[in-house]
Amino acid sequence: MLVLFLALLFIRRTYARMTVGLLMLFLSLYFSLAWFDEMVDVRAAGGTPSAGLRSAILFIAGAFCMSILLIIPLHLPRRMPLYNRK
């Protein structure tokens, strides 16, 4: 993922951003499922989730939000009717 983000610094194509955003969105969803499975395993074993496991959801949620921002086109506000009023 780090290589993809570094490539985005040099490749300024909208489709590249959207592709990386979709890839990151799918990875975030996959990791959130893995996180939920780990939480179920910890609770089934009778333990409490650690702080690291609880903070993982914040990282996954941040990655999910960033992927949404990568998917949305940069020129979207100029096309919205609210900004085109005189």
Secondary structure, 3 states (H helix, E strand, C coil): CHHHHHHHHHCCCHHHHHHHHHHHHHHHHHHHHHHHHHHHHHHHCCCCCCHHHHHHHHHHHHHHHHHHHHHCCCCHHHHCHHHHCC
